[in-house]
Amino acid sequence: MRLPAAIPAGARLVVRIALGPDPEDGRPKFRDYVGHVVDWNGRRLILDRDPAANGSRPGERVTLQAEDMVALKPVPERRSPRPDPPDLSR
């Protein structure tokens, strides 16, 4: 995969990493990381990984190697829940 020469810090990305073939069925396995770029030097990406939306995994800082990346694309920020409308019944 051809990777960009520059990725701006703060950009939100999804990065797919190849884990290799599954020992049981031989099919390729992948892991996706979604988060904000801290640093990119063309060989390694430091990412502040987002916490899981359902709370099952906290956020973390991860370092991903370029040779393991099979896909990289920008993703929009998560939508925050809408706040309750103000009480105008006074």
C-alpha positions in Angstrom: 0.0 0.0 0.0 1.3 3.5 -0.8 1.3 5.6 2.3 1.2 9.4 2.4 4.4 11.4 3.0 2.7 13.6 5.6 -0.2 13.1 7.9 -1.2 16.1 10.0 -1.2 15.7 13.8 -4.7 15.6 15.2 -6.2 13.9 12.1 -8.7 11.2 12.9 -7.9 7.9 11.0 -8.8 4.3 10.8 -5.8 2.1 10.2 -6.1 -1.6 9.3 -3.2 -3.8 10.4 -2.4 -7.3 9.0 -2.1 -9.8 11.7 -1.2 -12.7 9.4 -3.1 -15.9 8.6 -5.4 -17.5 11.1 -3.8 -20.8 12.3 -7.1 -22.7 12.2 -8.6 -21.6 8.8 -5.6 -20.0 7.0 -7.6 -16.8 6.2 -5.9 -13.4 6.7 -6.7 -11.6 10.0 -6.7 -7.9 10.6 -7.1 -5.4 13.4 -8.5 -1.9 13.0 -7.3 1.1 15.0 -9.3 4.4 15.1 -7.9 7.4 16.7 -6.0 10.7 16.3 -2.5 11.1 14.9 0.2 12.1 17.3 3.2 11.7 14.9 4.0 10.1 11.5 7.5 9.8 10.1 6.8 7.6 7.1 7.8 4.4 8.9 5.7 4.5 12.1 2.5 6.1 13.2 1.8 7.1 16.8 -1.9 7.2 17.3 -4.1 8.1 20.3 -6.6 5.3 19.9 -10.2 6.2 20.8 -11.9 4.3 23.6 -14.5 1.8 22.5 -17.9 3.4 22.1 -19.5 0.9 24.4 -16.9 1.4 27.1 -15.4 -2.1 26.8 -11.9 -0.7 26.0 -10.2 2.5 27.3 -8.3 4.8 25.0 -4.6 4.2 24.6 -1.5 5.4 22.7 -0.3 2.9 20.1 2.6 2.8 17.7 1.9 1.1 14.4 4.6 0.1 11.8 4.1 1.1 8.2 5.0 -2.3 6.9 2.0 -3.8 8.8 -0.6 -1.3 7.4 -2.9 -2.5 4.7 -5.4 0.4 4.7 -5.5 3.9 6.0 -8.3 6.4 5.7 -9.6 9.5 7.4 -12.9 9.2 9.4 -15.1 11.9 10.8 -15.3 12.7 14.5 -17.8 10.7 16.5 -21.1 12.5 17.0 -21.7 13.4 20.6 -25.2 12.8 22.0 -27.5 15.7 21.7 -27.9 17.7 24.9 -31.4 17.9 26.3 -33.3 20.9 25.0 -33.6 23.7 27.5 -36.7 23.8 29.7 -38.8 26.7 28.5 -41.9 26.0 30.5 -41.3 28.8 33.0 
